[in-house]
């Protein structure tokens, strides 16, 4: 357990020995923490484009970006829908480059029946207030390579071997490695435990909300040229969020405005990292991720939370269905 997914990613960077001169490949369409954790160790983030359907990192884009400096590749399971892990693993296998899963949105999701978070050498989880299971702010590091486990525990306890002291393996603990204060509080952990114990009920409610959005908005989406979430046959997703990809940026603005007038707060998602000020500072090519650039301007997330009532969802669906898109663009 860690105090955030951000901190879990920072531990991952330390565990892999990321250092200045290294490159780490990650999707441009992700939260800044995915890049920050490795940039803090001196590595250069290299931004890959995403697939136009799932919005996950594109294995073909990764293959083009690999160099002798590549230290790791980060797979982000957007909306909890699994990346194409077979294709991604095939790209990395010959190069011997470790894979890390940023599974902040994918807890309880699967790829071909196998849990997300179990593919990479390391994987990270988030229990932020926006996630299915939450303690306000928290995270976890999944260590799938046993040789890294001891050092992971040392790094998360300020670089000390305190865990070994509590287990009676040493008579005192001291500073033995780099580390920081990455442990969550007991209070937050207890709060999270209650939700983990009720995960089946939580997930059942979220599946109902997600499925209703999909079923009732499909006719409207087909008539208006709007794309709903794409879930490949290989993936079972955890119903983390529900998004629309509008025909144009103008359509997104108009729908956001119309919903806001009805008291419905719908929001877009990430600003592409390759087009950010920090992205440019690392030498990112502004034309390197055309799919990310396009989709980020058209994607809109609908209200989605476990406590959402049927009446609330009815208001959202009615507001969306009442909207007519412009006709000068197509998905």
Secondary structure, 3 states (H helix, E strand, C coil): CECCHHHHHHHHHHHCCCCCCCEEEEECCCCCHHHHHHHCCCCEEEEECECCCCCCECHHHHHHHCCCCEEEEEEECHHHCCCCHHHHHHHHHCCCCEEEEECCCCCCCEECCEECCCCCCEEEEECCCCCCCCCCCCEEEEECCHHHHHHHHHHHECCECHHHHHCCCCCCCCECCCCCECCCCHHHHHHHHHHHHCHHHHHHHHHHHHHHHHHHHHHHHHHHCCEECCCCCCEECCCCCCEEECCCHHHHHHHHHHHHHCCCCCECCCCCHHHCHHHHHCCCCCCCCHHHHHHHCCEEECCCCCCCCHHHHHHHHHHHHCCCCCCCCCC
